[in-house]
Amino acid sequence: MSAADLARLHFAATTGIHWLFVILTMGLVPIVAIMHTWATFTRDLAKAAVRSA
């Protein structure tokens, strides 16, 4: 295997991982936002006050 082949393989692996990582993180953004919003609106403020005291 030549140096050019190794460089191409490295570039392909780096590009593929980056491509998958971006898709994964962009897909998780709405899920995390929905879960944070849901947790904020459904928590019981009286229980939260007792826990923090």
Stockholm file with secondary structure:
# STOCKHOLM 1.0

chainA/1-53         MSAADLARLHFAATTGIHWLFVILTMGLVPIVAIMHTWATFTRDLAKAAVRSA
#=GR chainA/1-53 SS CCHHHHHHHHHHHHHHHHHHHHHHHHHHHHHHHHHHHHHHHHSCHHHHHHHHC
#=GC SS_cons        CCHHHHHHHHHHHHHHHHHHHHHHHHHHHHHHHHHHHHHHHHSCHHHHHHHHC
//
